[in-house]
Amino acid sequence: MKAVILAGGLGTRLQPYTTFLPKSMLPVGEKPLLEHLIEWMRKSGGIKDYVLGVSYLRNMIEEYFGDGSRFGVNIEYAVAPRPLATAGQLKFAERFVDDTFVCAYGDSIFDFNLRKMIAHHKRSRLFTTMGLLEYKTHLQYGFVEMNKGNIVTAWKEKPEIKGNINIGCYVMEPGIFKLIPPNRSYGMDQVIRKAMDQRKRVGGFVIKKGFMDIGDKKSYRQAHKHFIEKLGKI
């Protein structure tokens, strides 16, 4: 099985850190974010073959990882001429993939059982399995409910809401590529909706922990501090 890691984004929310570094190469602890991802997939999913979707400052990624042999894996590169959003970037990996594969965004760190997610996908005979996190938060304001006659029926002060959020890790069948238009900026949400419209079997694999998003400067600093602390250097 192969894994496709999407590492071609501009990382605009992480500037100025990403002015001279692609976001997937930002140091988290003592190694780049992308190296954490590959190590996790290798250990938790048994994956040895990777396709890195690259674009912005791609030479830095290619020079660091090479063919992957230094890391005990095999790496190929799917090069997009410019950043094309998640699914648009994934489309460029099509020629490298001919079987079930894992796809992950290159700006997150995961720590859950990837083998279980893959097994769930195959056992359930799904077209795509989305990794989901059970998420809870409290609203900032109280919610007042009324009936059709505008009579107040309830006042819920800062209620808790919960649901499942997308974590950017998928198990997919290669048929997904047919749903992505070529050379276009196209989001993963768009291709998943298209799959659902065509009545493809799209399922979810819910985790309660093991996801760290690194989408902006604050979350990046928190992740970096977390790994430095694990190394005992603070």
N, C-alpha and C positions, 0 to 999 in steps of 0.2 A: 504493500500500500504506500502511496505517496502522500505528502502533505504540501499544500500550496500556502505560502505565507505572503500576504499582501503588504509589501514594504515600499510602495512607491509614492506615498502621499507627501505633500509639502510640509505638513506639521505647522501650519500658520499659527495655531493657538499656543504653540510652544516656542515661538520666537521670543527673544533672540537666540535661544539655545539651538534652534534648527537653521540658523543662518548659514552655518558652515558644516553642519552634520545632518544627515537624514534622521528623522525621529527614531527609527528603529535601531540606530547606532548610538543613541544617547546612553551614557554609562549609568547602569543601575547597580549599585554596589561596585564590584570590581570588574564587571563585564558588560558589554552592550546588551540592551533590551532584547535584540534579536537572538543573541546567543542563549539567553535564558529560555526563550521560546523553543528553540531547537533542542536544548537539553531536556526540557519538559516533555516534548513530543517523543523524543527517543526513549526516555526512561518510562514514561507513563503510557505511551501508546505503542512502543516497539517499532517506531517508524525510523527508517534509515535513509529513505529517498525523499529529497526536497526540491521543490521548485520555488524560487524566490521571485516574486513579482516586483520588479524594480523600475524606477524612472528617475526621480529627483536625486541628484548626487549619487547615482548608482555605482560609480566607480569606487567609492569608499566602501560600499558593501561588498562588491566583487573582490576588491583587493584584500579585505580582511578575511572573508570566508573561503575564497578560491573555489576549489572543487569539493570542499567539505572534508577532505581526507584528514586534515589536522584535527577535526572534531569527531572523527569516527562515523561520518555520514557521507552521502553522495548529494551534491548540490548542482542544480541546473538553474538557468536564469531566463525568466520571461520578461523581456524588455518592452515597455510601453514608451512611445515617443514623448509622452507628456502625462502628467497625472490625470486619470480618467475615472475617479471614484472607485469604490470597491469592486463592483461587478465588472465595470469597464476594464479594470486592471486584471481581474481574474480571466477575462476572455483571452488574454495573451498567453495564458498557460495551457490553452486547449490542446495544442499539438504535443504537449508532454504527458497528457493524462488520458488513459483509456480504460480505467476501472474506478471503483469506489475510491474516494480520496477525502482527506481532511483539509479544510480550508480555515485559515485563521487570520485575523487582522494583526498587523505587525506592531501595534501600539498598546498591547495588553500583556499581562503576565497571568498565567493560569497555574493552578495547583489542585486539580481534581483528577479522577481516574478516567483517562482518555480511552483506555481499553473497554471500559464499561459502556461508554458512549458509542463506540464503534459497534460493540456487540448488540446494543439496543437497536441501532440503525439497521443492522443486518437481520436480526431476529424479527423486527417489525416490518421488514421489506419496504422501507421508506425511500422516497425520492431524495429528500433532504431532511436532515435532522439539525435543528437549531439548538445550540447551547444556550440555556436560559438560567438566570439567577433569580431566586426568590427574593424579592425586594420589598422592604417596608419603609414608610416614611410618614411623618406627621405633617399635615397641612398647616400653614402659617396662620390661617384664619378659621374662625368658627363657621360652620355651615348650617344655614337655616333652611328647613324643608317646608313646603306648603302644598296644600291640595289644590284641586282645580278651582275652588272658590277663594283662593288666596288666603286661606286660613292656615296659620302656622301650626304644623303638626310635630315638629321636632327641632331642637337646637343642639347641634353636635359641636362642642368646642374643640377646635384643633384636632379633628378626627384622624385616626391612623388609616392610611390606605395601603394596600399591598397588591402586588401582582408580579408577573415574571418579565424581566427585561432581557433583551438580547445582549449576549456577551461577545459576539463576534467570533465564535468558533463553531464550525459546521462539519457534518459528515455529509458528503454529496455523491450523487451518481453523475457520471460524465454527461448525461443528457442535459444537465443544467446549462451547458455551454450553448446549446441550440436556442436558448431563451434570451441570450445576451446579444444585443446588436453590436457589430464590430465598429471599432474606432469611434466610440461614443462614450461620453461621461454617463455612467449608468450605476445607480445605487443597488446594493444588495437587497434593500427593501423592495425595489421595483421588480427584481427578478423573482423574489420569493412570492410576491403578490401575483405575478404572471403565472407561476407554477400552480398556485392555488386556484386561479381562475381556470386553468386547464385541468383541474381536478387531480393534480399530482398529489401523492401522499407526502405531506409535510408534517413532520412531528417535532416534538421538543424533548430535550433531556435536561431536567431541572437539577441545579445544584444549590446548596445553601451557603457555600463558601468556596474559596479557591479562585477568585477573580479579582484582579487589580487593574483598573483602567488607568492608562497614562495619556490622557487626552489634553491636559493643559498644564501650565507651569506649576500650579499648586499640587496637583496629583502626582506630577513627576517628582517634585521635591519630597513629597511624602514617601513615595516608593523608594527613592534613592536612600533616604534616611533609614527606612525599614531594613533594607539590605545591609547597609553599613552597620547598623546595630546588631544584626544577625552575625556579622563577622567579628563582633566584639571590638569595633574600632571607635565607639563613642562611649 
